[in-house]
Amino acid sequence: MSVLSERLVRYEELIPCRNAFIDTRSPGSDQKENFTIIGPGVAENPDQHIHIAIPHGFNIGGARQPPGCLNSQHSHLTEEVFVVSQGSWHFSTGVDGSDAVVRLEEGDIISIPMDLFRGFENVGEGSGYLYAVLGQDDPGRVLWAPQVFDMASDYGLVLLENGGLVDTTLGQQIPDGVAPMPKTSAEQIAQHRVIDDKTLEQCVVRVSDFSFSNDTALTKGTDVLEAPLIGPASLDEKLGETKLNWSHGFCVRALKFKAGSFIAGHKRQEEEVVFVQEGSIKMHINGEALILGKGDTFTTPIGATRSFAQHGDDTALVYVTRRGDTAKAPEF
């Protein structure tokens, strides 16, 4: 097996978990598929498949949901970023999802701050897919809104204090010495922010508003365009900041390749994960060729020489996640 194949996760080869969380049987949430692509994620089911276990300083995951399927209100201990890969989605905030709502379309990106309850629903007509980045190697556990516990109990699911999930309909029992997770309290809810639609919109960068340039440290002298999406301004990369400029522990960039465009071989000294949003690209990594299509994820070995080229007939749009709030300039 090629070393590179161990770092590649193709969209059509994603292995889903359909009972990853406490809301897995709640009406409206019972058809979602959860994917843990890089890192352990926050799944509560120990059988969740982890595609790539190499620590990156962040986690990569995914969620695929049919129309009308809802991910229940919850909050996280680390930053959470979503790219809309397929479909149309509503993101709502507040413990009952009624504080604010924003609609995102394919290519849009949202970063939801830690102190907000959030949920998301596929409001499109077909299957929808979200690509997600969670901060840190261990992103901790999900804090669910209290009503999620009530619904889970109605369907035989019990969340434990250690983060495990017990399914009593399968004859599973709460282990000795392990207590159920207490329902989220009013005091915990009060520690979360309440925002309006306008404030939630400030957490979004729409694909139509990407600040593309071909004069960055990576794209200068090429026909490739690069845009900053997550993170503060990066002098080394010659990239400005977007409104999603607070510390995440990772940064996200967009690369747009038109027909015939390419970036010559270069090295980087931090983790670099490539996700194809549109079209197709060909990468060469230490001389080995790899073609990536829509929905594919590849993590490049640190220090490896890599190049990028547009492949096929269509313009390619690629999202790149790197460790740290800013990255060093590429080494050509």
N, C-alpha and C positions, 0 to 999 in steps of 0.2 A: 504493500500500500504506500502511495506517495505521502511524504510528510505534509504536503500542501492539502491533500484530501482530508487530513485530520483536522484542518482548520477551515474547511468549507462546509457550509450548511445550505443546501439548495432548498428553495421554497417547496418544491414538490416532495421533498424527502423529510420535511418537518414531522416530528412525532408529537402528537397532541396529548394533553391530559384533559379529560373531560370532567374530572371531579377533583380539580386542584384546590378548590376553596370551599369555605363554609356555605356559600350561597349556590352551590352547584345544582341543588334541586328546587330552588326558589322559582316560582313561576315567572317567566320573563328572563331568567338568568340561567336556565337549565340546558341551553344548547351551545354555550360558549366553549371554545377550545383554547387552552393556554399552552404556550410554548416557552421553554427555557433554553435559549440558544447559547448564551455564554454566561457562565456563573450559576450559582444556586437559585437565584431569583427569590421570590417570596411565597412560592407555593406551599400549601399546608399538607399536601399529600406526599409522603415519602417516596411514592412510586413515580413521581414526576421525572420524566427523562431529561437529563442534562446533556445537550449535544456536545458542548465544549466546556471542560471544567477548568481550563487554564485561567488563573487570576489575572484580571486586567485593570483593577482599580474601579471598575464599573461592571454592571450586568447588562446583557442584551436579552430581551424577551419579545414575545409576540402574543397577540390575541386575535382570534378569528371568530366572527359571530355572524349568524344569519340576520336578516332584517328583523327589527324589533327586539333583538336580544340585548339585554342590559347587564352591565357589570355594576354591582351594587355599590352604594356609597361607602367610602373607606378613606383612610389617609395612610401616609408612609412616613418612615423615619429618615428617608434620604430623598434626593431630588428624583423626579419622575418626568421623563420627556417622551412624547409620542409623535411619530410621523404617521400620517394617514397614507398607507400604501395602497389600499383599495377601499372604495366606497365613500359614503357620506356619514359623518358621525356628529352626535351631540355630546358635548362634555358639560356636566352640570356640577355645581358646587353647593355645599351646605349639607347638614346632617340628613336632611330629607330630600336633597337635590333641588330645592326650590329657590336658592339664593341667586344663582346666576347660571346662564346657559350660553354656549357659543357653538356654532356649527362650523365644522371643518370639512374641507374637500381634499381630494387626492393631492399629495405633495405638501400640504400645510403641516406645520409643526407647532406643538404646544408644550410649554414647560409649566407644570402645576406646582406651586410652592408647597413646602412640607406641611405648613400649618393650615391646610384646607382639606375638608372632606370633598371627595370627588367621585363621580361615577361617569360611565360613558355608554352610549347606546348607538347601535347601527341603525341609522334612519334612512339608509339608501334602499334600493330595490333589490340588490343582490348581496351575495356574501361579501363581508367587509373584513379587512385585515389591518391591524395596527402593529407597527414596529416600535418597540419601546426600549428606552435606556434608563436604568436605575443606577443611582450613585453608590459607590463603594463596593468592595468585594463582598461584604456581608450587608445587604440592604435591610436587614432586620425583618420585622413582622408587620403584617397589615393590622391596622386598628379599624374595626368595622363599626358602622353606625348601629345603635342598639336594636333597631327593628330587624336587622339582618340575623341577629342571634335568635330572635323570636321565630322567624320564618324557618331557620335551619332546624330548630327544635321540632317544629311541626313535621319535618320530613326526616327525622331520625339522625341528624348530624350534630355532633358535639365537638367544639373546638377546645383544645386543652391549653393549659398555661404554658406548656413547653412548646407550643406551636403545632402540635400534632392534631390530626383530625380523626375522630371516631365515627364510624358508620354503624349505628345500632341496627339498621335494617339488614345488615349482613351478619348479625350476631356478635359484632365487636363490642367489647366492654371497656370502660374507662380503667386504665391500668392502676394497680395499687400504688398509692403514694403520689399520684398525679391528679391535680384538681382541674375541673373545667375552667376555662377562661371566663373571668367575670364579665358580665355585660358592661359595655362602655358606659361610664358614669356621666352625670351632668357636669361634674368638675372637669373631666377629660374633654367633653364637648366644648366647654367654655374656653379652653385653651386654643381653640381653633378660630381662625378669622372668618368674618362674614363679609363677602364682597358682592358687588353688583356686576351687571353685564359689561359695563364699560371697563371695569378693572380687569375682569377675566379676559376681555379682548386684548389687553396689554400683555397677556401671557402667550399670545399667538403671533407667529410670523407666517404670513400667507405666501405661497409659492410665487404669486404674482408680485410680491414686494421684495423678493430676494435682491440683495445689493451685489450683483455680479460684477466682477472685474477680471481682466486678463493681465493685470499689472501687479499680481501678488508674487511672493517669493516662489511659489510653486508654479504659477502659470505665465510668468513674464516671458515674452518671446514666443508664446504658443497661441493657438486659437481656442484654448480651453478657458472657461470662465469659472471663477471661484467666488463663493459668498459665505460670510460668517453667519451662523445660525444660533449657536449657543456659546456664551462666554464673553469675557471682556475683550477690548482691543488687544491685538497681538502684534507688537512692533516687529518681532523676528519674522513673522509670516506676512507682514505688510497687509494686515487685515484689520478693519475697524470693528466696532462693537455693534450689536443689535440691541433691541430693548430687552432681550433675554440675557442680560449681561452680568447677572449675579453669579457667585461661585457655585459650580456644580460638581467640581472634581473631575470633570471631563469637558471637552469642547466638541462641537459638531459643525462641520462645514458641508456645503453643497458644491459639487463639481458638475458642470454642464459641458458635454462633449458633442460638437456638431460633426458632421461627416468628415472623416479624414483627420480629425484632430487627435493629438496625443501629448503625453507628458513623458519626457525621457527618463532613463533610469536614475534613481536617487535612493538615498537611505534615510531612515528615521530611527530615533533612539527612544521612542515611546510606543505604546500599543496603538495600533491603527486598524479599525474595523471598517470594512467597506460594505455598504448596502446599496443595491441597485433599485432605484425607484422606477425608472423608465429606461427602455432600450436595452442595450447590451454593450459590455466593454470586454476588451482582452487585456489581461495583466500578464506581465512576465515577472517572475519572482526568482531571482538567482538563475535566470536562464530558462526556467520552466514556464510553459504557457498555460493560462487558465482563462476560460471564457465564463463570464458571469452574466446572467439574465435577470429579469425583473423578479424581485423578492429574494434573490440569493444574498447570503452573508458570507464574508470571508475576512479572517483576521490575519494580518500580515506579520510574519516573524520579525521581532525587533532586530534591526541591523541588516536585514535582507535588502538587496537591491531590487527595487520594484519600479515598473513602468506601467503606464495606462494608455490605452488607445480605444477610440470609438470603434464599435464592431457592428456590422449589419447595416440595415437601411435607415434606422431611425436615430434621432438625437438621443443621447443617453444622459440621464440625470442620476447622480450618485450622491449618497450621503456618507460622510466619513466621520467617525467618532474617534477621538484620540484622548489618551490619558492626560489629566491635568487641565487647569482652567485655560492655559495657553500652551501651544506646542512650539518647539524649536523650529527654525527654518529647515527645510529639507537639505540634505547634503548631496549635491550633484557631483 
